[in-house]
C-alpha cells in the first residue's frame, strides 16, 4: 500500500498539472521513510524527454555527453555522430545502424521505448533519427484525482527526432537536431476553468559541440569534451487559450578520459554536469490567511525569486540567476553524473556509475551498473539502477538495448 501511494505521488508530480495554482515548495509525506520532505523542484512538462533512453548511459550514471560516440548519441550529444565508427566507414564506405531500447519504467504498466537509426556515407558528416515513446496503461491516477481531472486509462507521449552532425576539423564537430513532441494525457476532451483540454504539442531543437583528441602519455589516451543544449522549443499547453508550460530545456556539459591498455582494452572515466534552463519557481508573498498577495496592477507579489511567466529565451537567460535561494540554490540545481567503462577488445564491456541530485531538487541518488556485448553485427547492452535510499521511484530499474549494423 505504501509503495502504491508513493507511486501515485511521484506520477502526479511528474504530470505537474494545475492542482497547485501557485509554485510554492512542494511539501509531502514520504510513506516509505515516514518523514516529511520539502522539494523545490524546477517544474516542466513532458518530463519523459529527460529520461535516459538507452542501457549504456543508464549504466554510466546517465553520463554521455562526452563518452565515445555510439548509436544513442542523438539524445546525449548528436555532434558525436561525426566521429561514430570512423574505422568501419573507411572499410565499408557507408553504413546504417539501428537500435531499440526498452525500459519498463516505474511498474509493469509503464514503458519507455526508443528506436534510433544513424546513416554515414561520408567521413565528414552523419545523419540520425529516432522515435521515443512513453506509454502508461491502467494508471492509478485515473480515479485518484477525479474531482480535478479525469486521467485516461492509457496515455501516450511521443518525440520524433532528426539530427545532422558535421566535422569542422579532425578533432571538432557540431550538430543540430529538430524534434516534434506529442503529449496526450487527457481523455478526448474536458472543460477546465471554462476552457477545453487538448493534446499538447511542441517543436524543439538541439545545438551540440564535441571535441576529441588522442595523446600519447605512456599509453595512448583520448580526451573528449561535449556540450549540448537540448529541447530549445516552444511551450506546451494542454488547455486552449493558455500560455503553456516550459518543456525541459537542458544544458549538459562534460568531459571524459579514455586509456588504451595492452592494445586490446580501453578504460574510460567520464563526468557530466546537467542543468535545466527554465525558470525556478519563486516564493510568493502571502497574507495572514495564506493567500497570494496581488498588487494594484493585478500581478502577484514575490517574496523571493523572479516572475516565472516569461518567454522561452528569457527563461533560459535568467535560469542562472532566478532561484529564490540565490547562487546556493542555483548550484543545487546542477545534476552530476559520473561513469566508468571497461572494454575488452571492443567485444565485452563492463560499466558502473553514480547519479547525484540535491535533496532540495528531488534527491535522486543512484548507483548504476551494466554490461555490453558485441558479436558480428549485433550489440546488446543491459543496465541496472540501485537507489542510495529506497525513496526513489526508479528502484531496481533495468534497461535493455539491442543494436544492429546493416
Secondary structure, DSSP 8 states (H G I E B T S, - for coil): -HHHHHHHHHHHHHHT-TTS-S---EEEEETTTTEEEEE-----B-GGGGS--SHHHHHTTT--SSS---TTHHHH-GGGGGGTTHHHHHHHS-EEEEEEEEE--SSTTEEEEEEEEEEEEETTEEEEEEEEEEEEES-THHHHTTTT--EEEEEEEEEEEEEEEEESSSSEEEEEEEEEEEEEEE-S--EETTEEB--EEEEEEEEEEEEEEEEESSSEEEEEEEEEEEEEE--B-SBTTS--B-B--EEEEEEEEEEEETTTEEEEEEEEEEEE-S----EE-B-TTS-B-B-TTS-B-EEES--S---HHHHHHGGGT--TTHHHHHHHT-EEEEEEEEEETTTEEEEEEEEE--GGGT--EEEEEEEEEEETTEEEEEEEEEESSTT-SSTT-EEEEEEEE-
